[in-house]
Amino acid sequence: MLSRKFNLLSVFLILATILPLLLAQNRWPDCLAKNARIQPIPAGHILNNKTHRPLIIGHRGNPRIYQENTFDGFVSLLDTNADGFELDVFLTKDDQLVLFHEPHTEHLTGTDKIIYNMTYAEILSDLNLKATMKYGENTYEFGKTRKLPLLDDILKRFVNEDMLIFIEMKPDTPVKQPDMNYINKIGAAVGNIVRKYNLENKSVVNSFDFWKVRAAKMSNPKLVVGNYFYPDEFQAATYDSHAEYGSFPGLEACSKAIPDRLQFMRFLFETGAVLKTYNGSFFTMNSLVYNNPLVSNLTKKQMEGLFGGQVSGGAYTIYRMAQTIEQIDAQEKEIDNMMKWGVDRLIADDVGRLLRKFRRARKPFPDCVSGATGVIPEDHLFHSKKKPLIIGHRGNPMVYQENTMDGFESLLKKKYVDGFELDVFLTKDNKLAVFHDADLEHLTGKKLNIYESTYEEISKAMVKKEIDYKGKIFKFDKERPIPLLEDIYEMFQDKDYLIYTEIKSTRRDANRKQNAEAVAKAVVDMIAKYNMEKKVFVNSFDAFTTAAVKKLNPNLVVGTFFYLGEFDQDYDAKKEYGGLPDLSKCLRVLPNGPNFTEYLLMTGAVLKTYQGAFFDIDYNMYSRLMKESSLQGLEKYYGNKVSAGAWTIYKMTLSEKELKASDTLINQMIGWGLQRLITDDTDRVAKLLGRYDSGSGRSAQFLSATILLFIAGLVRLLIS
């Protein structure tokens, strides 16, 4: 019985695999000539020799760096790991194959000519590619003007390079298509020049005008040729596929057999019918065509059945220069979907970004922010402390409520503690209140927004004796008030304690910049008032606030934070950081989300924008950071020594088992080069580092009291 069930299951699985293929093969009429076939890509061709997928092809060279279709642009790709490049050719009036994309030259040169009506001598004399060009709403600067090269120049330069050369014959012709004289001449010229340099196994030939592809193949049968598909072809209301393809040799019968425009277009795509008429080997589609049900819902495997063999598909244009940043970022999912389908080639305007996406770039990060990070001055208190520093997170929260005066003052008794971190908000009446949450309710029981309230209102809310931290209850001896930053600076102005002053993030609204500037000024003024410049680190999760602090006082030591949420797939890193002036250059060349955050962390890009000197990250992120980079590796990108810290070590909410498990990672972080440990439990960190002094703090107080009692008792005994 079990065997029978197994056999039925096997049959079902086989049918589930084969049936879609059979249905796909039988959905179209058998209307092509018997000898029409897809020509397999030769075994020795570069398309087969490059085994990784996708192949990454520079669209018209390297157009984000150099003008499109220029010698410098193509040569620059040799310094990347690009697999090849695509170029566009026209046949000039004197039968030269010149590289250019559009028949009209005004957009790219500023001179209004028609390229195929000019001799190459006239082109050299009259035309230069502009140093500044606009694509859509985006402006690109190229440094200087450049000449239009000949295809011969490019093939000669690349004859010995391991690069795929994707030759596109432009569809435009001097007279209304089909201009068979021009078509045959350009087809023959391309076929002959590829033969001249023996590049049949390093090049492919394509065109939106399939007549030209046919002519090139006829002139040189060894060519590997293909065809294009673009979105407009699948708009039946506006595109007449029969008028375009119906008279093409080999497709006449199919045009009659499939009268519906859209269905005829889908037939051409799904069966490779156009390719079969001239022994083509591949197709290239606009990226919007892939995974579009109006075009096809067939898998690559199903298409192989209809093609009768190999299906080699490519996509253009990835990361188009005319697109907005949002449109480019949206292409990330399109690319992922195309890879699931099985696309073989991606033709991109931004080769560097695509190489980085697939982890193939020689440089893992783009050079979009120059310069170096700031440094911590030699006369700062930080340098006099033993590393790593032990920093009390929000004071001494295991013993006294977080961010309270008693908590900060208690650290004076712990000689092994190097400083503390505190959080500060600017109140409605421009006071600097020390508190962590914007809403007072969790810690005080009073529902009050701190930056919408006066300090007089805030001061009436006391921090509770009993606080619930994620189900773990902490009890304290009494309620405590919310202090002002001024009170803490005043107490510690003569003490050798590093004070991490974290400015709480301002509201992310239209007034974000103004809010950031207001709180920054208040903090900078308070630091100056108590002469704390050499004793504070200033930081914020809002980079605009930190930048404002540094602008107001360039001598202050400022840094940046990174937290786990910034590495979530849906985190909008560009919205958070994109407004920083220097980072605007990075928005097009990096995807949004965790990739952008990774760039900021690994290169120090945020710090460079305002000369920040340190960073602190959630300690849970360090295992990944240490795996991907050494401290020296970071310094290569930062341009200065890296000062790194971690928070929150030994978090109050952790169980004893979790706390013990943290020890190994903390030791690894110290070995990696960590300089600051921001912790809820300073005693535990001190013990881990071998610095704990049982004579400090309450232990010392207890010992002193014991000795005094002993002496008093001894005196009474002697008197009696």
N, C-alpha and C positions, 0 to 999 in steps of 0.2 A: 504493500500500500504506500509506504514511504517512498519507494523507488518510483512508483507511478506519479506521485505528486511532484517528485523531483523532475521527472521527464516532462510533465506538463509545464512546470515552471521554466524549464530550459527552452521549450518551444515558444512559450510566451515571450521570453526575453529575446529570442532570435527574431520573432516576428516584429517585436517592438523596435528592433534595430533596423531590419530590412524593409519593413512596410513603408516608412516615410521615404526611403530612397526609391522604392518602386513607384510610389505615388508621384514623387517629384519627377521621375524620368518619364512618366506617362502623361504629364499635364500639358505638354506642348506637341504640336504636330511635327511629323518627320518630313520637313520641307527643304532641308539643306541638301546640297550635292553629296553623293556618297563619299567623295574624296576630301570633303571639307573636314578639317581636324585642327585641334590645338597642337601646335608644335612644342614638344617638351623643351625646356631650357637645357642646352647642352651641358653635359657633366662637367666640362672644364670651364664653364662660365663663372664669372665672379659672383653671380647671384647664388650659385650653389656652393662656391668655395667659402663664402662667408656664412658660417653655420649658425651664428646667433640671430635671434629675431627679437624685435624688428630691426631691419637695416634702417639707419638714420641718415637721411639724405638732405643736404642743404638746398633749400629752394632758391634758385637763381644765385647760388653761391652762399654767401654769409651776410645777408642783407641788413642785419641789425648792426653790423660793424663796418661794412664797406657797401658802397652802392651796389645794387643788384646787377648781376651779369657782368662783373668786372674781374679782370685778371687777379687783382689783389684779393678780392673776395674769395675766389676759388682756392688760391694758394694758401690763404689763411686757414683753411680747413685742414691742411696737413698738420697743423699744430693742435688739432683736436683728435678725437677718436671717431669722427664722422666716417661713414662708410662710402660716401660719395656725394655727388651734387647733381642738381638739375639745372639745365640752361635752356635758353630760348633762342632760336635762330630764324632770321629772315634771309631771303636771297636778295641781294642788292641789284641795282640796275645793271652793274657790270659783273653779275654772277658770282659775287663773293658771299660767303655765309657769315653774316655779322650777328653779334649777340645783342638782342634787344627784345623787350617783351611786348611792346605796343606798336601798332603801325604809325600812330601819331606821336611825335617826339616831344611835344611841348611840356607835358607833365614832368618828365624826368630831366629835360635839358633846358627848358625855358625858351626853346626855339621851335616854332611851329613848322614842322616838315613831315613828309610821309617817307618812312624809312626805305621802302622798296622802290621808291622813285628816285633814289639818290645813288650815286656811285660811292664806293668806299672812300675814295679820295675826298669827295665832298663831305662825307660824314666826318672824317678826321679833321677837315678844315672848319666845318660849321658847327659841330656838335660836341658838347662836353656834358657829362653827367653832373648835375648840380651838387654842390657841397652840402646843401640843406634841402631836404625833401619832406613833403607832407603826405602821409598815408592816412586817409580818413581824417580824424581830428588829432592825430599824433605826428609830431615833428621829430625828425631824425637829423643829427649833425654828423657829417663824415670827414670833416677836416679840410678837404680839398676837392676840386673837381677831378674827374677821371675820364679817360677816353673809352670809346666803345671798341672792344677787341673783336678779332675774327675767331671763328671756331678753330681754324688752323692753329692759331697761337696757343689755344688751350689744350688741344689734343697733343701738340708737340711737347708741351710742358709736362703733361700727365701720362705720357706713353709708358713710363716705367714705374708709375705709382700704383699702389694697390687701392684704387678708388673707382667706384662705379660712376660712369658718366652717363647721365640721363639726358638724352638729346630730344628736346621738344621742338618740332617744326610748327611755327605759329600758323593758325588756320587762315589768317587774312591773306587775300590775293589782290593783285592790281585790278582785276575785273571781276564781275559777278561770278560766284562759284557755280558749277565747277570750272575754274580756269585751268584746263588740262595742260596748257603749255607751261604755265608757272608751276603747277603741281608736279608734272613730270621732271621739270628742270631742278626744283628743290629736292625732290626725292632722289634723283640721280646724284646730285651734288653731295647729299648726306651719305648715301651709300658708298660713293667713291672715296670720300675723305676718311671714312671709317676704314675702308679697305687700304687706303694709303698708309695709315699708321698701324695696320693690323690689330685693330681694337675691337673686333667683333665679340671677343670674350670679356671685354671690360666695359662695354657700352650697351645701352638699350635705346631704341628709337620709338617715339610716340608723337601723337598730335591729336588735337580735337577735330582735325579734318582727316577722317579715315582714308580719304582718297590719297593723301600725301603719304600715309603709312604704307598703303598698298604699293605706291610708286617706289618708295625707298626699298621695300622688300623685293620688288621685281628687279631693281637695279643691283641689289646685293643680297642674294638668298640666305647668306650666312648671318644676316642681321637678326637680333632678337628684338621683335617689335611687339607693340601692344595697342591698347586703345583706352580712352578716357570715358568716364561718365560723370555728369554733373547734375545737381538737383533739378534745374529747370527742365531737363529732359523727361522728368517723371510728373510734370504738370500737364495733364491731358488737355485741360481747357485752353492752354496757351501754346503748347508745344506739339507740332505735328510730326510725330515720329515717322510716319509713312512718307511724308514729303522729304524728310532728311535722309532716311535710310532705304526707303522702298525701292529706289532705282539702283542701289549699289549692287555690283555684280555678285550674284550668289544669294541675294536676299529677296529677289523679286517675288518668288513663289511664297515665301513666308509672309511677306507684306499682304498678299492677297488672302492667305489662309487665316490671318489674325487681323480682322478689320478694326478692332478696338485699339485706339492710340496707346493707352496706358498698358494694356496687355501685350501689345507688340513690343513696347519698350522693355517691359519686364522679361519677355522672351529673349530679347537680345542680350540682356544682362545675365539672366540665370543660366543660359545655355552656352554662352561664349560665342554666339552665332557670328558676330562681326569678326572676331579673331579667327574663327574657322575659315572665313572666306579668303584670308591671305596668310594662313599659317602663323597667326600671332600666338604669343606665349603668356601674356599677362594683361591685367587691367589695372587702372588707377582711378580711384573715385574721390570726389569731394568727401571730406570727413563726415559731412552731414548726411550722406547717402547711406552709410553703414547703419545697420540696426534700425532702418526706417521701414516700417511695415508697408508703406506705399510703394516702396521699391521691391523689397523681397523679405520674406521671413524664413528663408532657407538657411540651413547651417552650411558651413564650408564643406562638410562631408556630403551633404545632399547635392551641392553644386558640382562636386567632383564627378558624381554620377551623370549629371547632365552635360558637363564639359567633356566627359569621356577620358578623364585623366587629371593631370595636375592643374590646380587652381592657384595662381599666384596673384594675390591682390595687394595693392598699395593704396595709400590715402594722401591727399593733399588738401589744403595747406594747413599744417599744424602751426598754432601760435601765429596767426596772420598779423602782419605789422599794422594793418588798419583797424584791428579789433580793439575794443576797450579792454581794460584790465579784467573786468568782470567776465567778459566773453572768453578771454584767454583762459582764465581760471576754470570756467565751466567746461573747457575742452579736456580737462584732466579725466573726467568721467567718460567722455567720449572715447578717449584713447584707451582707457581700461576696457571699455566694451568692445572696441575694435580688436584689442589683443585677445579677448575671450573668443571672438569670432575666428581669429587666426590670421590677421593681417600680417603681411611679410615686410612691408616697407612704409615708412612714415616720412613724408617730405615736409620739412619745417622751415619757417622763416627764422626761428630762434633755435639753432642747432644746440647751443650750449645748454639751454633749459631742458631740451629733450634728452640730451646725453646724461644730464644730472638725474632726470627722472628714472632712467634705467641704470643708474649707478655705473656709467661708463666714461664719465668725463675725466680728463687728466687732472683738472682742478675741480675738487668737489664743490667749490663755492664760487659764485661770480665775483668779479672785481667791481662791485657797484658802490662800495663805500671805501674811500681811500683813507690814508693816514693811520694813526695809532691811537690806542686808548690813553687815558690819563694815567698818572702814577701817584702813589701816596708819598707826600714829601718826607724827606729823611728826618725832619724834626717833629714829625707827628708822633703822638703817644703810642700809636700802633706798633712802631718799630722797636720800642723799648720792652715790649712784652714777649714772653716765651710763646712759641707757636706749638700747637694751635691755641688760640685764645679761648677761654671759657666765658661765654656770654650768657647771662641770665635772660631768658625769653620772657618779656613783660615783667621783669623783676625777679621775684622768687615765688612763683605761683604755687609751689607745693606746700608752702608754709603760710604765705599771706596772699590775699586775693590779687589777681593780676593787675598790673598797672596802678598799684597803690603806693603811697609814700612809704608806708612801713615795709613793703616788699623791697623797694629799692634800697632803703636805709639798712635793711637787714644784711645786705650783701657786703657792707663795710666790714662786717665781722668775719667774712670768709676771705681770707688772704689769698686763696688760690683762684678767686674769681677776678677776671680781668675787666669786666664791664657788664652792661646790660642793654637790652633793647626795649624801647617803649614805642607806643603808637600815639599819634597826635592828630586831632581834628581842629579846624578853625570854626569857632562857634559863630552864631548870628551876630554877636556883639564883638567879634574879632579877638576873642581870647583863644589861647591854645590849650585845649583840654586834652588830658592824657587818658585815652580810652580806645578800645579796639574796634567795637562795633558801632556802626552808624545809629543803630537802634539800641536804646538803653535797656530794653525790657528783659533780655535774657539774664543779664548780670545784676540788675537793680529791681526788677519787677515793675518798673515805671515805664510806660509806653511813651517814649519821647525820642524825636530825631535830633541827634546831637548838633548837626550843622544848621538846623532850623530853629535852634533854641539858644537863649542867652545862657551865660555861665551861671547867672543867679538861679535860673530855672534848673539847670543841670546839677548844681551843688546841693539841691534839696533831695536828689536821688542818691541813696547810699548803696554801695556794692554789698550784696547779700552775704549773710554768714554761711549759707549753704548753697552750693552751685552744682548744677548737673552738667557734666561734660560728656555728652553722648552716652548717657546711661550710667556713668561713673560719678558718684556723689562725693564732693569734697566739702568738708566742714571746717570753718575757720572760727576764731575766738570771738570775733565781733564784726559788726558792719563797719565799712570804711568809706570815706569820701572819695570823690573823683578829683585828682589833683590837677594843677596847672603845670605846664612845662616850665614856666618861670620858677616855681617852687623847687623843682628838681634840679634845674641848672644852678640855682642859688646854693643848694645844699652841696652839690658836687663840684663847684667851680674850683676848689682848691684840692680836689682829690684826684688821684691817678687812676681814674676809671674811664674806659672808653664808653661813650654813650651813643648807641645806635638809635638815631632819631628817625623813625619811620613815619613819613607823612601819609596819612590814609588817603586813598584814592578819592579824587573829587568826582562829582556827579558827571556821568557821560552824556551831557546835554549840549545844547547850543552854546552854553557859557563855560564849557569845559576849560578853555584856555584862560579865560579871565579868573575862574575859580582857582586854577593852578597857580597863576601869578600872585593872587591874593594870599594864599596860604604860604607860598614860598617866601614872599616878602616878610610875613610875620615871623617865620622860623629864622630866616637870615638875620633879621633885626634882633631876635632874642639871643642868637648865638653871639652876635657882636656885643650885645649888652653885657654878657657875662664872660666875654673873652674865651669862648669855648672852641674856637676854630681848630685848635690842635688836639682836641679831645673828642670830637664828634665824627661819626660817619652819618651822612644823610642819604636816605633811600626812600623809594616809593614804588608801589606797583603801577603808578601812573607816570610814564616816562616824561610827559609834558611838565609835571610838577618838578621832577628831578632836574630837567633841563633848565627850568626857570630859576631854581636855586643856584645852579652853577653860573648862570648868566649874571645873577645879582652879585655873587661873590665867587669869582674864579678860583680863589684859594681854598675853598671848601672841598673836602673829600666826599664825592658822591658816587653812587653805584647803581645797580639794577637788580631786580628780583626775577626769577623764573619759577613758575609753579606748574604742577602736573596738568592742570586744566588747559594750559597753553599748548599742550601736545595732543589734545583731542582733535579728532578729524573735523569736527564742526566749529572749531575755534577760529574766529575771524581775526587773525593776527594782523592783517593789513589795515583793518579798521582801527585797531588798537595803536599800531605803531606808524602807519603810513603817513600820518601828518607831520612827522619829524622831517625837516627839510632834506637832510642827506639821504634818508631812507626812501624818498620818493623815486630815486633812480632804480631801486631794487624791485619795485612793485610788478614790473612787466616780466622780469627775468626769473622770478621764483613763484612757485605755486603758493596759494594761501594755506593756512592751517599749520600743522606740525612741521612741515618742511621749511616754512618761513621762520618759525620759532627756532628751529634747529640752526638755521643760518645765523640768526641773531646771537644765539648762545655760542656757537663754535667759532665765530669770527670776531666777536666783540663789537658788532656793528652798532648796536644801540649805544654802548659806552663811547664809541668813537664820535657819535653825533654831538655829545656834550662833554667830552673829555672825562667820562667816568673812569674810576680807578679800580673798582671791584665788582664782583657779582656774588649773589647768594641764591642757592636753589634748594628746593625740597630735597631732603637727603635720600628719599626714595628714588630720585632720578640719577643718583650718582653711579649706580651700577652700570647704567647705560652710558653715561658720560665717560667713565673710566674705560669702558670697553671700546669706545669709539675714538678716544683721543688720550694722549699723554698731556701733561702740563706743558711740556716743551712743544708739543704739537699745536696747542692753543696759542702759545706765545708767538709762533710763526705767523699766525693770522692777526693776533692782537697788536703786534708790533712793540709790545712792552711786557714786562713780567706780569703774570696773571695772579691776582689776589682773589681767592675763592673761599666761600664759606657755605655752611649748610644749616638748614633749619627744618623742622624742629627736632632736635636730638632728644631721645627719651621723652616723647610726648606724653602728657598726663593721661590721655585716654587709652594708652596701650596697657595690655595685660602684662603680668610678670613674665610670662613665656615670650611674648613679643619683645619685651624690653631686653631680655637675655639674647634673643636672636639678633638684635641690632648690633651687638658688640662686634661681631666679625666684620660687618660692613663698615662700621665706624673706624675700626683699625685699618681697613683697606683704604678708606678715604684719607686718613692721616698719612698713610704711606704714599698715596697718590700726590699729596702736596697741599691738602686742605689747611687753611690758616685760621679758621674761626668755626667754633661749634656753638651754635645758638640753641640753648637747651632749657627745658622746663625743670630739669633736675640737675643743678650744678654739682651737688655732692656726688652723684653717681658718675658724672663725667670725670670729675677730679679723681675718683677712685680708679676709673678705667685708665687714666693717664698716669697714675701713680703720684698724684700731687695732693691727695686729700690729707688734710691736717686735722686730726681729731681734736686738737686744741683750739680750733677756730669756732666761732659762733657759739651755739647753745652749749656745746660740749665744754668749751672753755668757761662759760658762765657757770655751768653746773660744777665744774672742778673747783673754780674759785669759791663758790658758795660752800662746797664741802670742806675745803681747807679752813675757811673762816669759822665754820661750825666746830671743826675739830679743835682749832685754837681756843675758841670761846669755852668749849667744854674742858680743855686742859687747864685753862686759867681758873675756872670754877673749882676744879678738882684740887689745884694747888692752894687756893684760898681756904677751902674747907679743911 
